Amino acid sequence: MTAAGSPQVAQRRRMLVRGTVQGVGFRPFVYTLATELGLAGHVTNTGVGVLVEIEGGSAEVAAFCRRIDTEAPALALVESITHEELAIGGDTGFTIVASVPPEPGAAHRTRIPPDVATCARCLAELEDPADRRHLHPFITCTDCGPRFTIVTALPYDRAHTTMADFPMCPDCAREYTDPGDRRFHAQPIACHACGPRLALVDADGAPIGFGTLDEARRMLAQGAILAVKGIGGYHLACDAADEDAVLRLRERKGRGDKPFALLARTLAEIEPHAAITDAEKELLTGAARPIVLLRRRPAARAALPEAIAPRCPDLGFMLPYTPLHHLLLGLLDDRAGPRLLVLTSGNAAGEPIVTDDGEALTRLATLADGWLTHDRPIRVPLDDSVVRVVDGEPLFVRRSRGWAPLPIRLPVEVPATLAVGGDLKNTFALAEGREAWLSGHVGDMDDLATQQTFEHTIEHLGAITGVRPEVLVADRHPGYRSTGWARRAAARRPVRLIQHHHAHIAAAMAEHGLDGAAPVLGVAFDGTGYGDDGAVWGGEFLRADYADFHRVAHLRYVPLAGGDAAVARPYRMALAHLYAAGIEWSPDLPCVRAGSDEERRVLARQLERDLNCVPTSSMGRLFDAFASLIGVCHLAGYEAQAAIELEGAAVRRPGPVRGYTFALLPGEGEGDPLIADPGPVFAAAIADLRAGCDPELLAARFHHAVVDLVVAVAEHTRERYGPTPVALTGGVFANAIVSSACGRALRERDFTVLRHRLVPPNDGGLALGQVLVGAGRRAPGETGRP
C-alpha cells in the first residue's frame, strides 16, 4: 500500500547506465540497493555500460532510480542513465548475470577507470596479522588497485584482464560471489594462496635470498639499485639518503642532471624537505597519487643529496600507491630499510618504461643490481603522472597513471578522430562525439621502442573505446615522426595537419568549454613549433578560434645556429641573442666565457653568413639564453634544464621586483604582427651584471619582464579587437612564477584568463587541441590518399 492507502502499481524498468561504471563496484552496489528495496531483476556489464532491469512497486522503483545516481560508489562517474518501461516479467530475487559480450564489429563505449591507490581498508588488512591477506603485496578490492593497466578487452570482467590466468582459491571465490563482501565482483581479487607471486631475482632470473621483501629492503639499505615492477611498468629504486647510490643510478641511467622523483611513506616524511599546501596534500593523498612538485625548503639541500634534483627549485614527491610500495618502505618495521626512496621510471634515457619481465632483465641489466618482480602481466605501460599546484589549482606536467583513460568532455561534436600529438612528451587522443580519450604519457618519439609503444597503445585504446577513426590529425612539422606515422597509417582517410601553437591554444579553449564561436588571445610560449613561414615559432600571441588564427605578436626572430647544438648549449643561444641585438661578445659576460675561442669564431661566421641558421621566435630558447647570459646554466642535459634553473634562481629572490622591459615594435606592414624585441632586456641585464647585482635578482626581473610583455600585448589586443579571453599555454607556462604572475596581472586588468587544468600546457596536451582544430573541416595542409 502507498502512504495514501491505495495499492502500489508494479513496474518493470530497464536502465542503461553509461560512464565510469565498470571496475568500480557498480554491479555490487546495484545488487545491494535492489535487494534493500525488495526489487527483483538483474544487472550485467555490456560493451556500452551497465544494464539493469528492475521490477517491483512503483515507489521502490522510483527510489532505486533516484539513488542509483546519488549514491553510486566513490570511484564511479555516472554520465547518463536511459530508461525503458517493460512488461512485468514476474522475476523473483535480484541477480548479477554474466556480462554481455559485444557483437562482432559492434561499437562499444564504456569507461574503464584509472588505476587507483590502495584504499584505507585494504591497508588496514595489510597491517593486521590476523587477516588472511596480512602483508599480501597484491591486496585490492572494489575500491582500489590496478584497473586500466590490466584490461585486455571489454566488458570489464576478470576474463578480460591479466588476472585471467590466476584461478581464484575457494576463499577468494566466496568473497567474489558474496553480495555482502566489499570484494564482491572485484576483478583483481587475489590472496597469498591464489594471487600473483613476488620474486627477487638477479640478472639471470635466479632467486636472491629467501625472505623476498626483507632481502630487497636490506639490499636497498646497503646501496643497491633495484628494478621494482609496479602497476604500469618497472621503476628503478634506491635509498634517497645514500648519495653514492643516487649518483650511481644517475650515471647508469644516463640521466644527466634531470631530477629524480621521491617516494615517501607519509606526509610527515615529506614536510622536512618541502613546504606542502592543502591543495598539494589533497593531491598527494588522493586516489590518483601522482608525483607532486613541491617547493623545496632551503634545509632540504643539506638533508638530502643534491644529486636528487641538482639546482632545481622543486622536489617531486609521491606517496605509496601499491601494497608493494607500502611493504618496501617498511610498513610494519622500518629498521631494515630506507624510509625515503628515489623512484624513477625503469628505462634508459630516451626509452619507454619497461613492462615485460623478460625485457626488464635485458634492458635494465646495466642499471639494476636486482629485480623485485611478480607474475601479473602489465597490459598497458603507464608512467606516473606529474602535477604541480599554481594558485591553489592543479597544473599537469604529465597526465598519465591515475587519470588515463578518463575522457575529457568536448564543447563541440567531432567525428571519429585520432590525433597523434607531437614528438616530445607524446600523448595521442581518440575522440568521437563529445568525448576525447587521451592516452597516458608515451614519451619522446625519437626512440624506436617508443614508436612501437605508441602503435600498441593506439591499438589498445581504440579497442576499449570503440573509436574507429575516420580522420587523422597531426602536427604540421614535416619532420615529426608522429606526423610521418599518421601519413603512413592514413590509407584512404584524410590527414589534417595543424599548426603547433594553434593546437596548444585550442586545447586550453576546449578545457574551458568554449565552442569556438568567439576567438581568444592565445599566448603560446614553448621551445619549438613549426611556423607557417618555415621559422621555428615559440613566442606567439595568436588571436584564434578552432577554425583559424591570426598572429597578433611574436618575439623577434633570432638565428638558431646549429639547431640541436643551440638547444643543448644555451650559451650559443645567448650569443645569438647578443648578435641580433648588436651587443658585443665581451669577455666579462658569463655566456661568452662558457665556450671556447674556436667555437665562438665558428659561430660568429655562421651568424654573419646565415649558415645553418633557422630563425626562431621561441620563448623557451629565450629562457635558455638568459639563463646563460647571467651564468645560471650553460649546458642543458635535459629538456628545459636552463629554464628550470633560471626559475630556481628567481625563487631565491622573493619580494617585489621591477621587471625589465621588452621593446614592442610595430610590424613592417599594415596588419603585420607586433614584434617583441628582447634586446633591451639583455642590455639592462648586462648593466645589472656589471653593477654587481646577483643572478637571483636578474632572474626575477626577467620573469617579470615576460609577465609585463603578456599584459602589454593583451591590452593592445583588447584596444584593437575588443574584450577577449586570454589563454596561457605552451610548456613555458609550467613555470609557476610566470603562470601565477601572468594570471594575477591579467585578472587585475579585468581579463578572463584560461589556464590548463585537465591536460598539460606542454606538448602532452597537444592532441586535445588537434582534435578540436581538426574537427569537421579541411585544414590548410591537409593530405589524403586517393
PyMOL commands that set and color helices and strands:
alter all, ss='L'
color gray80, all
select helices_A, chain A and resi 26-36+58-70+120-127+148-150+158-160+170-177+212-221+243-253+267-270+278-285+300-303+306-308+323-328+357-363+448-465+481-489+500-511+564-568+570-581+590-593+597-609+619-629+641-651+679-690+695-721+731-734+736-748+763-774
alter helices_A, ss='H'
color red, helices_A
select strands_A, chain A and resi 10-20+40-46+49-57+77-86+94-96+198-201+226-229+234-239+261-264+291-295+314-318+340-345+370-374+386-390+393-398+407-419+429-438+471-475+495-498+520-530+536-544+549-555+558-561+613-616+663-665+674-677+726-729+753-755
alter strands_A, ss='S'
color yellow, strands_A
deselect
rebuild
show_as cartoon
